[in-house]
Amino acid sequence: MNEIHGIDIKKIFDAQGENRWKIAQTSAKERIQKLKKLREAVVKHQEEFYEAVWQDFHKPRFEAWLSEIFPTIEEIDHTISHLKKWMKDKSASRVFFLPTSKSRLHYEPKGRVLIFAPWNYPFLLLVNPIISAIAAGNVIMAKPSHKTPHVSAVLVKMFKENFPENEIALIEGEGAEIGDKLLELPFDHVFFTGSPKVGAHIAEMAAKHHASITLELGGKSPTILLPGINIKKHIKQIAWGKTLNGGQTCIAPDYALCPEDKVQEFAEAFAEDIKRRFGDTEAKRHESKDLVHIVDKRATERHAALIKDAIAKGAKQVIGGVSDIENCYTPVTVLTNVTPDMEIMKSEIFGPIMPIIAYKNLDEAIAFVQSRPKPLALYIFGTNKRDINYVLSHTTSGSTCVNNTIIQIENLEVPFGGVGMSGTGNYHGFFGFKTFSHERNIMEQKGFDAVTFFHPPYGIIPGSLRSKIQNFAEKALRFLKSM
């Protein structure tokens, strides 16, 4: 059964298959025109999006612009400016032993691509990979999140108005219901943003068709406060990164590793910054129009259970309140005296809760990070360059930011992606174009073919001449390596 909610996904897939070679052969100029059309659509529908995302999870207009509309337009503009250069074939150096052959690198579309978007940035994280897929010349099926139905409706409307279904089609429905049905189709590339658990399932399903994959996952991204840190200088950046989008950001600082003599100061400074931003009482924070709510009741209940478990096991709550499950509100919470056995330290929080773990020396903090799955992001705060470099050389993460949070994804000249359990592959800017392209090696033989001297039957070449040829080749290679 290929029909979901009246949509025949196999029919759409086949129609895109018939169209994919036409789309693959489009010029840079034609793709740029499509991107310009998409840009106009984003601008046209942004007010509808602001209203929709407020209905879905109480996201204020300015934050919705800052974190979703602005970076989407930025990605489109960057791609338009550079696409002609990206699409040009890249010449490769000649091979010494093949002097009359010439190689070049050619980027060609992967073909039919499938994009799964999450709910936390429902507009940005669906449109941005589509931008890259358009730039690379693919046909696209994409699934917005069912957890943000109002935003999903805006997206479906926007793409239907501007692109034919045999080029870009958005498929709505619950992930568990429709995801596997989509993955049964032999896509050429699958792009997924979401949890590591679902990502593993996506990879397993895609492997049945040998589809290439990009997995943008998450995990527990640590924030390391270096010994001697000036907490007052850096608290704004940490508190902002933790509460942006209600903490529902894949690269949010998940927990803090703090020198034991600075824990109380850090916790109190964090609490004071929260009061300044959202209200000096819990009642005011609850009513704040600047604090994003949680996406659904289930996630809010989970946050409440994590806080309750931590306190029951000895954690101290410096700031917090009572969760409002009915209205999907988790209070901004800071916990000290946190230990690894607490449930809050066993999975990504994805909410406005900051657990603080004390450490005696920097090696202890680094060992803690090393003992856990590789994070999507790692944050370092302090000014001691030696300590900063020591942390960088003894850890790994998808991205790292020193003395700020979140902003490392803003530079489109560098890739965004995870490592290990936090993801596979990357995108943004050229790296997104590359993700949705196949790098094709093309070699052309021109003029005299020297390789014919090495064709069989090998016995026709005198043994002494073969030895001379081998010696010459080996010496030539050594010489080339020494240059």
N, C-alpha and C positions, 0 to 999 in steps of 0.2 A: 504494500500500500504506500504509494508515493505522495498522497494528498494529505496536507496538513491545513486545517482551518480553511478548506476550500482552495488551497494553493497547491498546484501540482509541481513539486520541486524537481521531479525528474524531467518534466516538460521544459521547465526553465533551464535546467542544466544542459539539456540537449540543444536548446535554442542558442545558448551561449557557446556551446561547442561548435555549432555551425558558423557562428559569428567571430570566433576567436582569431582566425587567421586574418580576417579583415582588420580587426582591431590591432593585431600584432604588427601589421604593416603601416600603421599610421605614423606620420612624421612628427617631429618635435613640435612643429607649428600647430598641427591638429590636436595634439595632446595638451598643449598650452591653452588652446581655445577651450578645451573641456575643463581645465583647471580654473580658467577665468569664469566660466559659467558656474562652476561650483562655488567660487568665491562670492559671486553675486548672490547666489542662493543662500549662503551662510549669512551674509549681511541682511538679506531680505527677511529671513526667518528667525533672526536672533531674538526679537522680542517675544515671539511664540515660545522659543526655547527657554527664556528666562522665567516665563510664567509656568511652563511645564516642569522645570526642574525644582521650582519652589513647591509645586503641588506634590512632586514625587518625594523630596526629602528636605524641604525647608532650606534650600540653598539660596542665599541672598544674591541679588542681581549683580552687584559689583564683583563678588567672588566668582560667580558663574562666568562673567566676562573675562576676568583675569585668568582663570584656570582652564577655560574651555574655548571660548570664542576667539580671544586674542591669539593663543598659540596655534589654533587651527588656521587662522588667516596668515599668521607668520609662516607656518609650514607651506601653505599654498604659494605665498609670495617668494619664498626661498626657492621652492621647486621651479617655479616659472622662470626665475632669474638664471638658474643653473642647468636646466634640463638639456638644452642643446649641447652643452659641453659634456654632460654625463653620457649622452647617447652616442657621441662620436666614438668610433673604433680607436683603440689604443695600440699603437705599434709596439712590438716587442723587439728586443735586440736580436740580431742574427746569431745563429749557432755557428761556431767556428768551423765545424766539419760539414755544415750545410750552407755554404756561402751563397748559393743561388736560390735559396728558399727564404721566404719571408713570412713571419707570423704576426697575427694581430689578435687582440682581445675584442670580442663583439658581445655587447649586452643585448640579449633577446628576451622577450616576455616568457614567463614560466607557463602561461596559458590560462587555465581556469583556476581561480583562487577562491578560497573560503576564509572569511574573517569572522571571528567570534569576539564581540565586544562585551566588556563588563558593565556593571551598573554604577560604579563609583564616580567615573567621569564619562557618563553615557554618550555625550556628544563627541568630545575630543577623541576618545579611544575607539570610536567607530570610524569617524571621518578621517583621522590622520593616517591610518594604514591604507584607507581607500585612496587618499591623495597619492601615496607612493605606488600603489597598484595601478592607478591610472597613468602615472608618469612612466611606468615600465611597460605599459601597453597590454594589460591583462583584461579579461572579463572577470566580473566579481559577483559572488553571492556573499551577503553579509547578514549576520544575525545580531540585532540589538538586544539588550537585556530586557527580559520580561519584568524585572523588578522595578524598572523605571518606565511604566507604560505611557505616561504623558510625553516624555522625551522621545520614546520610541515612535509614537504617532507622528510627532513633528518630523523626525528623520525620514520615516517612510514617505510622508507627503513631499518633503523636500526633494528626495531622489526620484520619486515618480514624476514630478513636474519637469525634471531636467535631464533624465537619462532613460533610454529604453530598457526594458526588462532583459533583453538579450545582451545587454552590456553591463548594467549594474542592477541587481535585484536584492532588496532587503526582505528577509524572511522573519516574521514575528512568531513567537511561541515560547513555551517554557523550555529551558535548556535540556532538561532530562527527557522531554518528550520529543523534541525535534533535533537535538544535537547529533545523536547517533544516526538518525535517518539521513542527515546531511553527510555525515562522515562515511556512510556506506557508498556514496558516489565517488568515483575516481578523480578527485581534484588533483591538480598538479602541485599546489602549495596550500598549506593550512596555517593560518595565523591566529593565535589564541592569546587573549589576555585574561588572567584569572588566577585561581589558586593552584599551588603545586599538585594537589591531589587530582583535580580535574585535568590539569595539564598532562599528567602521566597517562590518564585515560585517553586524552586526545591524541597523544603521541602513539599509543598502542593501536588505536583505530586507523590513524593516518598511515602507519607502517604497512598495513595490509595492501595498500595501493602504491607503496613506495613513494608517497608524497613527501616532499620536503616540508619542514615545519619551522615556525618561529613561535616560541613560547615565552611570553612576557608574564612572569609569575610574581612572587612576592617573598614573604618570609619575615624573619625578625631582624630588622635593620638596626644595628646598635649605634649609640652615640657615646663616644669615649671622651670624657672630660679629662684633660691631661693634668698631671700634678702642677700645682701653682696657678691654676686657671683663675682668671678674673671673671667671676660668675656674673657680676652686674653688667659687664661688657657684652656678654654673649646670650643672656637669658632670653632676649626678645626673639632671636633667630630660632632658638630651640622650641620655645612655646608656640611660635607661629607655625613651624613645621609640624608640630604634634597636633595642633587643632585645626589646621587647614582642612576643609571638607569634613569637619567633624572627626579628624583622625583617620578617615577612610581613604587613605592614599597608599599605594603600594610601596612608595619610597619614604613614607613617614618615619621619623625616628621612633622605633618601637619601644625601646627601653634605654636607660642610661646607665653607663658604668662610671662611677664617680669616686674620687679619692675619699676614703672614709672620714677624713677630717673636714670635708666640704659638703657632705650629704645634707645635713640640716640646712645649711645656708642655701644650697641649690634648691631644695624642696620649697623652702619659704619664698625664695625669689621667684620661682615658677608660679607659686600660688598668688603672689602679689601681681605678677604680670597678667594672670588670668582675670583677676578682679578688675584690673585696669581696663582690659579689653572688653569684657563681657558683663561686668557688674560686680559690685562689692559684696553682694549677698547671693546665696544660692537661688533665692526666688527671682532676683533680677536676671541671673544667668539663664535660668529656665525660660524666661520670657524674651531673652535677647533675640533680636532679628539678625544678628551677625554670627550666631553659632549654628552651624549646620547640624541637622538632626540625623539620626541613624536611619538606614534605608528601610528597615522593617522591624516588627515586634520580635521576631526570632533572634535577630542580631542584638537587639537591646537586652533581651533576656539573657543572652550569652554573656554580655558585658557585666550585667548585674551578678551573674553567677561567678565570674572571674574575680570580681572585687570581693564578694562574700567569702570565697575560698581563701583568698590571700589574707584577709583580715583574720579569718579563723585560724590560719597557720602562723600568725604573728606579725603580719605587716601592719604598719601604722599609716592611717589616712590623714594626710596633711591638709588636703582640700578635697571636697567631693560633696555628695548629697545622695538623695534617693532617686533611683532610676524611675522614669515615668514610662512604663512599658506601653501603655495605651497610645501615647503621643510620640513614641519612638525617640525618647530623650535619654541620653546617657550623660550624667554630669561630668565635667572635666575633673579628673581625679589624679592625685599624686600620692604614690605609695612609697614609703621607706621600709627598711628592714625586710626587703624582698629576698627570697631565696629561690634557687633553681627548682626545687621540688614543687613550687606553687604552680597551679594550672596556668596562670597568666604568663609564665615563662616557657610554656610548652608549645604554644602556637601563636601565630600572628594575631595581634590584638585587634587591629582595624577599628580603632575607636579612640576617644580622647582620654586615654588612661596612660599615665607615665609611671612605670615601675622603676625604682632606682636601686641598683645593686652597688654596694660599697666594695672597693678594692684597696688592698694594702700597698701594692706597687704596680707599676705599669705592666710588668711581665704577667702578673696575675690576670689583669684585664685582657691582655692579648690572648692568653691561654684560654680564657672563657670564650672569646670569639672564635678561636681556632677549633674548639671542641664542638662547635655547632655547624649546621649547614651553611653553605656560602650565602651571604645575604645579597639582596638586590642593591642596597645602598649601605654605606658606612659613613658616619659623620665624626669628625675629629675637631675638638675645640681646645684652643690654647695657642700660645705664640712661640713655644720652644721648638725651633726647627729640627733639632736633633730628635726630639721625641716624636714629632710629626712624621719624619722620615722613617723612624724606627717602627711606628705603627703601620705605615704604608708597606714597608718591606716584609712585615711579618703577618700580614693579613691579605685577604682577597675579597673582592665584592664586585657586583655589576658596575657600580659607580661609587665615587667617593667625593665628598665635599668637605673642605676645611673651613671652619669658622662661619658656616651657614648651613641651611638645610634646603632641600628641594630644588634649588636654583641650578644645579648641575645639568638638568635636562633642558635648560633654556638655550644652550649653545648648539645650533644645528650642524656645526662643523665636526662634531664628535658623536659617536654612536650612543644610543640608549638601549640597554639590554641587561640580562642577568647572566649568572654563571652557576653551574651546578643546579641545585634545587631551586634557584631563583630565576632560572630561565635558560633558553637556548636561542641564540641568534640575537639580532638587534635591528634597530631602525632609526628614523629621523634623518632628514636631509638626504644626502647621497646614499647613506647606509640603508635607508628605506627603499630607494630606487634599486639598490643592489640586492636587497632581500627578495624583492619580487621579480628579479631578473635571473636568467641563467647566463653565466659567464662562459661564452663559447670560444674555444680555441680554434682559430682558423689559420691554417698554413697553406701557402701557395708555392708550388714549385715553378721556378722561372729559369729558362735556359738550360744549361748543361747540368745533368744529374750525376754528381760525384758518387752517390751511393751505389750506383750500378756496379762499381768496382768490387763491392762487398757482397754481391748477390751470389748464391750458390750456382754451380757446384764449386765449393771452396777448394777442392783439390787441384783446380786448374791454375791456382796461384802458387808459384814455387814457395816452398817452406821458408827459404831465406827472405823472400820478399814479404811474406806474411809477418815474419818477426820484425822486419824493418818498419812495416806499417804500424804494428802494435806499439813498438817502442816510440815511434814518432808521435802517435796519438797520445800516449801516456805522458810524454815530455811536454807536449803542447798543452795538455790539461793542467799540468803542474805549473807551467809558465803563466797560463791564464789566471790560475788561482792566486799566484803571487803578485799579480798586478794590482 
